Amino acid sequence: GIFLQGGPEFEAWLNEAIIASVAARLEATIFGILAGSEMQPQGAGYAVTTGFGTKLPAKIATFSDLSSMEESVPPVNTPINKFGYITSAKGRKILSLIQKVPVSGSKMLFDNGLINDYPAFITNSVSNIAGSDGLGSLLLFANWAELVIVQWSGYEILVDPSTLKKRGKVQFSLNAYLDSKGPRTFTNSGSGTDLHEYSAFATLPITSNF
């Protein structure tokens, strides 16, 4: 009945809203810091935030840090354009104010859409409370061709026309069943129980003194 009343424009708007909502939640989960559970996959920032033996406080990034991140990602037979960085808008601002080398005229770590000549993508779904001190914007470097996202079935939409009817509103509930994994998953960090699902992704919580 709701689709009939709203017409094809409403249906198209609802479909777009559903896709955008699921994508935003999935991004926030993957680029977050939470431990994995039966309800959600582990965030890529978990290891540097609370991981046993791997957590570290936010730091001011250097060119050397970026080189170390790139070297830590295992080489595979993948086109070079599948490698790249991801961070938040805050992370971009931080890196755009740090020089590659401390000399006059040096380029910044974030320069013209690139970080150390690799493409840099920005999304505010990336955590800005990463690191053991909760003060870092998460910076990730990876071979993104190896990120696996799976979905079971379609979207389950529950329509409730009663709960908010006195306000003239209809309440929608959306269920989507997805999971994500990085390459070479479940690497043991040393505790026997603390498992990292994105062991081949390089992560660093970054901050600034500006």
C-alpha positions in Angstrom: 0.0 0.0 0.0 2.8 2.4 0.9 4.6 1.9 -2.5 1.3 2.4 -4.3 0.6 5.6 -2.5 4.1 6.9 -3.0 4.5 5.8 -6.6 7.7 4.9 -8.5 9.5 8.0 -7.2 9.1 6.9 -3.6 10.2 3.4 -4.4 13.3 4.6 -6.1 14.1 7.0 -3.2 13.6 4.2 -0.7 15.9 1.8 -2.6 18.6 4.5 -2.7 18.2 5.2 1.0 18.5 1.5 1.9 21.7 1.1 -0.2 23.2 4.2 1.3 22.3 3.2 4.8 23.8 -0.3 4.5 26.9 1.0 2.8 27.5 3.6 5.5 27.1 1.1 8.4 29.3 -1.4 6.6 32.1 1.2 6.1 31.9 2.3 9.7 32.2 -1.3 10.9 35.1 -2.2 8.6 37.0 1.0 9.3 36.1 1.0 13.0 38.0 -0.2 16.1 35.6 -2.7 17.7 36.3 -6.4 18.4 34.4 -8.9 16.2 31.3 -10.6 17.5 28.4 -12.7 16.3 26.7 -9.5 15.3 29.5 -7.8 13.4 32.9 -8.3 11.9 36.1 -7.0 13.6 37.1 -3.4 12.8 40.4 -2.9 10.9 41.5 -0.5 13.7 41.0 -3.1 16.4 44.7 -4.3 16.4 46.2 -0.8 17.1 43.5 0.1 19.6 43.0 -2.8 21.9 44.8 -5.7 20.3 47.0 -7.8 22.5 50.7 -6.9 21.9 49.8 -4.6 18.9 47.9 -1.7 20.4 49.8 1.7 20.3 48.9 5.3 21.1 48.3 7.8 18.4 51.4 9.4 17.0 52.5 12.1 14.6 53.1 10.3 11.3 56.4 10.6 9.5 57.5 9.6 6.0 59.3 6.7 7.6 56.0 5.5 9.1 54.4 5.5 5.7 57.3 3.5 4.2 57.0 1.0 7.0 53.3 0.6 6.5 53.8 -0.1 2.8 56.6 -2.6 3.4 54.5 -4.5 5.9 51.8 -5.3 3.4 52.7 -8.7 1.8 53.5 -8.5 -1.9 51.1 -10.3 -4.2 50.5 -10.6 -7.9 48.0 -7.7 -7.9 48.1 -4.5 -10.1 49.7 -1.7 -8.3 46.6 0.5 -8.6 44.8 -1.8 -6.2 47.0 -0.5 -3.4 46.2 2.6 -1.6 45.5 4.6 1.6 42.2 5.3 3.4 41.6 7.8 6.2 39.1 10.3 7.5 38.7 13.9 6.6 40.5 14.7 9.9 43.3 12.3 9.0 43.7 14.0 5.6 44.0 17.4 7.4 46.6 16.0 9.7 48.7 14.6 6.9 48.3 17.6 4.7 50.1 19.7 7.4 53.1 17.4 7.8 56.1 17.7 5.5 57.7 14.6 4.0 61.1 15.9 5.0 61.6 18.9 7.3 63.1 21.3 4.7 61.7 24.3 2.9 59.6 23.4 -0.2 59.0 19.8 0.8 55.8 18.2 -0.2 53.2 17.3 2.5 52.5 13.7 3.4 49.0 14.1 1.8 49.5 15.9 -1.5 47.1 16.3 -4.4 45.0 13.3 -3.5 48.0 11.1 -2.9 49.9 9.7 0.1 53.5 8.8 -0.9 52.4 8.5 -4.5 49.6 6.0 -3.7 45.9 7.0 -4.1 44.3 8.2 -0.9 40.6 7.8 -0.3 38.7 9.8 2.3 35.6 8.7 4.2 34.3 9.8 7.6 33.3 6.3 8.3 37.0 5.8 9.3 37.4 6.0 13.1 38.8 9.1 14.7 39.1 7.5 18.1 41.7 4.9 17.2 44.8 3.9 19.2 45.2 2.8 22.8 44.6 6.4 23.9 41.6 6.9 21.7 43.1 10.0 20.2 44.0 8.9 16.7 42.5 9.1 13.3 42.9 5.7 11.7 45.2 5.5 8.6 45.1 2.3 6.6 47.2 1.0 3.7 46.3 -2.2 1.9 45.9 -4.1 -1.2 42.1 -3.5 -1.4 41.6 -6.2 -4.0 42.0 -8.6 -1.1 39.2 -7.2 1.0 36.3 -9.7 0.9 32.7 -8.5 1.5 29.9 -11.1 1.4 26.1 -10.7 1.7 23.5 -13.3 2.4 20.2 -12.9 0.7 18.8 -9.5 0.1 17.4 -6.8 2.5 14.7 -7.6 5.0 12.4 -4.6 5.4 9.8 -4.5 8.2 7.1 -1.8 7.9 5.4 -0.6 11.0 2.5 1.8 10.3 1.2 1.7 13.8 3.8 2.8 16.4 4.3 6.3 15.0 0.8 6.8 13.4 -0.1 9.6 15.7 2.8 11.6 14.3 1.8 10.8 10.8 4.8 8.6 10.2 5.6 5.1 9.2 8.6 3.3 10.8 10.9 1.1 8.7 13.3 -1.5 10.1 16.1 -2.8 7.9 18.0 -6.0 8.3 21.0 -6.9 6.1 23.3 -9.8 6.6 26.9 -9.1 5.6 30.5 -10.0 6.6 33.9 -8.8 5.7 37.4 -10.2 6.0 40.9 -9.1 5.1 43.5 -11.4 3.5 45.3 -14.0 5.7 42.7 -13.6 8.4 42.8 -14.7 12.0 46.5 -14.2 12.6 47.2 -14.9 16.2 48.7 -11.8 17.9 50.4 -13.9 20.7 47.8 -14.3 23.4 46.1 -17.4 22.0 42.7 -15.8 22.0 43.2 -12.3 20.5 42.8 -12.8 16.7 43.3 -10.1 14.1 41.1 -10.4 11.0 43.0 -7.9 9.0 46.6 -9.0 9.6 47.8 -8.0 6.1 46.4 -4.5 6.4 48.8 -1.8 7.7 47.1 0.5 10.2 48.3 3.5 12.2 46.5 5.9 14.6 47.7 9.4 13.7 47.4 12.7 15.4 49.0 16.2 15.2 50.4 18.9 17.4 48.8 21.7 15.4 
